[in-house]
Amino acid sequence: MNGTQGCKKMENKLVEYLDGRARPAERRAMEEHLTACADCRVRADEFRMVWDAMDDVPVLSPSSSFDAALRARIAAEPARVSFWSWLPSPRLAFAVTVLVAMSVWLSSMPHSVAPILAPATQVTADADFGMIKDLPVLENYDVLSKFDALSELPAPASVAQGEVRKETR
């Protein structure tokens, strides 16, 4: 696996190999490559030297009041105002965007609604015309329903008996 292409593949796996996180098959492939490639072997040695130097640096632990001081500093900083801060939430922005997009899309569609509504409009027009033909009958009914002389007419015998039966129950 010599060559620049092989070195590029191994360079991505070098840190895993040096940390001991590489799988056994990858570990064997890396060891074979390092024995054959001097440039990658030098690079691996340089990584080891840097890590050894970092191991010699003493570990500093933060003071006991570090968390409190950090939180106080964060709270004291002014809030940054962004362009999108006027929006209550990203979901609302998405919903408004979708609504606008759908409105634009629907308004750009050809208006072929008229043929769909034509049969319903035709039925409504026929019903209206039928009502106009029956208008004199409706006018007579309106006059007759408000005519008080009809209430003075005697009821037929069968209807009168039905009313008596209803009243006795």
Secondary structure as the mmCIF struct_conf table of DSSP 4:
data_model
#
loop_
_struct_conf.conf_type_id
_struct_conf.id
_struct_conf.beg_label_comp_id
_struct_conf.beg_label_asym_id
_struct_conf.beg_label_seq_id
_struct_conf.end_label_comp_id
_struct_conf.end_label_asym_id
_struct_conf.end_label_seq_id
BEND BEND1 GLY A 3 GLY A 3
HELX_RH_AL_P HELX_RH_AL_P1 THR A 4 ASP A 19
TURN_TY1_P TURN_TY1_P1 GLY A 20 GLY A 20
BEND BEND2 ALA A 22 ALA A 22
HELX_RH_AL_P HELX_RH_AL_P2 PRO A 24 ALA A 36
HELX_RH_AL_P HELX_RH_AL_P3 ALA A 38 ASP A 56
BEND BEND3 VAL A 57 VAL A 57
HELX_LH_PP_P HELX_LH_PP_P1 PRO A 58 LEU A 60
TURN_TY1_P TURN_TY1_P2 SER A 64 SER A 65
HELX_RH_AL_P HELX_RH_AL_P4 PHE A 66 ALA A 76
BEND BEND4 GLU A 77 GLU A 77
HELX_LH_PP_P HELX_LH_PP_P2 PRO A 78 VAL A 81
HELX_RH_3T_P HELX_RH_3T_P1 PHE A 83 TRP A 86
BEND BEND5 LEU A 87 PRO A 88
HELX_RH_AL_P HELX_RH_AL_P5 PRO A 90 SER A 108
BEND BEND6 MET A 109 MET A 109
HELX_RH_AL_P HELX_RH_AL_P6 VAL A 113 LYS A 133
TURN_TY1_P TURN_TY1_P3 ASP A 134 ASP A 134
HELX_RH_AL_P HELX_RH_AL_P7 LEU A 135 SER A 145
TURN_TY1_P TURN_TY1_P4 LYS A 146 LYS A 146
HELX_RH_3T_P HELX_RH_3T_P2 ASP A 148 GLU A 152
BEND BEND7 LEU A 153 LEU A 153
HELX_LH_PP_P HELX_LH_PP_P3 PRO A 154 PRO A 156
HELX_RH_AL_P HELX_RH_AL_P8 ALA A 157 THR A 168
#
